[in-house]
Amino acid sequence: MTTALITGATAGIGAAFARRLAAQGHNLVLVARDTARLREQATELHDRHGIEAEVLSADLSTDGGIEAVEKRLTDARHPVDLLVNNAGFGNKGRFLEVSMADELTMLKVHCEAVLRLTSAAVTGMEERGRGGVVNVASVAAFVPRGTYGASKSWVVQFTQGAARDLAGSGVRLMVLCPGFVRTEFHERAGMGTDNIPGWMWLDADKLVASALADLARGKTVSIPDPRYKALMGLVKVAPRGLLGGVTSRTGRKYGPR
Ligand SMILES: NC(=O)c1ccc[n+]([C@@H]2O[C@H](COP(=O)([O-])OP(=O)(O)OC[C@H]3O[C@@H](n4cnc5c(N)ncnc54)[C@H](OP(=O)(O)O)[C@@H]3O)[C@@H](O)[C@H]2O)c1
């Protein structure tokens, strides 16, 4: 039986990964900050699917939290076969409206934690000659969309580069780029969603099913929905100025300014 470690496993896309991988018979290591919620989820997945689900409470915006997950990923007695770097969040507001502390926390969770956890996991995977990493970015990585999009661009570039470096090693790296997904993300960030058209919303379970199929096919970049594949095709040819005007408004509720 293989083991998957998922960060941000308690809600939204991470919880959908946990449900899907448990249903496929993988043991799980569930990582997030809310210990009670993690325990409840672990019990439910164990009871429903008969898998082992470990709980690892860690705040990935802290060095201690990242170190705790690195330690689990490098435990050679209990190898992790699939790492899903999914934990993330949004900050409400334009550049300069968000405090520097919040901006740096985002970089820690979206970039530093992803770099360190991928490195910790891949070291053992390379030695064993097999394994996989899914880094959750966003289609915001491909458009001018504030510091959030910039952090997700880093995730895309990092994953593509590392995947290339590890080609032939038996270790697969894939970056998942979702569009808008119905999760707790926007509510947690205090962002309004009234201006996001209904057709743009994706279902987390369907998204994860497509992502895992893309991983099995050996894709390095996964944009799971035909609507977003078409949109990203347009993005490649649209003028950057026009894109900035449209994408910086959609799904972000600004404060006064
Ligand atoms: N929803 C969308 O429209 C959308 C679109 C594109 C990409 N994404 C990306 O998808 C990923 C998952 O987002 P989601 O929509 O599923 O959000 P969500 O429903 O708000 O879930 C976020 C998860 O991350 C965990 N988390 C947040 N901060 C953490 C920290 N400092 N340390 C450890 N865990 C932390 C949360 O658990 P705790 O609070 O218990 O720690 C929760 O399990 C994120 O990387 C996000 O940027 C989302």
The ligand as an ORCA input file, in Angstrom:
! r2SCAN-3c Opt
* xyz 0 1
  N     -10.476     27.830     -4.527
  C      -9.983     28.356     -5.632
  O     -10.702     29.030     -6.389
  C      -8.534     28.098     -6.003
  C      -8.159     28.355     -7.326
  C      -6.850     28.133     -7.717
  C      -5.937     27.638     -6.814
  N      -6.310     27.413     -5.515
  C      -5.277     26.912     -4.595
  O      -5.694     25.657     -4.110
  C      -5.095     25.414     -2.835
  C      -6.170     24.954     -1.862
  O      -7.107     26.005     -1.711
  P      -8.648     25.751     -1.383
  O      -9.429     26.510     -2.364
  O      -8.923     24.299     -1.185
  O      -8.725     26.556      0.010
  P      -9.457     26.221      1.401
  O     -10.755     25.533      1.193
  O      -9.447     27.520      2.151
  O      -8.449     25.200      2.124
  C      -7.152     25.621      2.465
  C      -6.445     24.507      3.236
  O      -5.109     24.945      3.522
  C      -4.859     24.829      4.933
  N      -3.937     25.894      5.318
  C      -4.061     27.229      5.121
  N      -3.020     27.871      5.648
  C      -2.194     26.921      6.186
  C      -0.963     26.978      6.900
  N      -0.369     28.142      7.219
  N      -0.402     25.813      7.298
  C      -1.000     24.624      7.022
  N      -2.166     24.523      6.363
  C      -2.759     25.656      5.964
  C      -6.243     24.944      5.584
  O      -6.344     24.263      6.841
  P      -6.110     24.938      8.281
  O      -6.824     26.244      8.286
  O      -6.633     23.933      9.267
  O      -4.623     25.077      8.423
  C      -7.105     24.189      4.567
  O      -7.021     22.801      4.799
  C      -4.401     26.712     -2.429
  O      -3.020     26.604     -2.669
  C      -5.017     27.754     -3.352
  O      -4.146     28.835     -3.593
  C      -7.588     27.629     -5.102
*
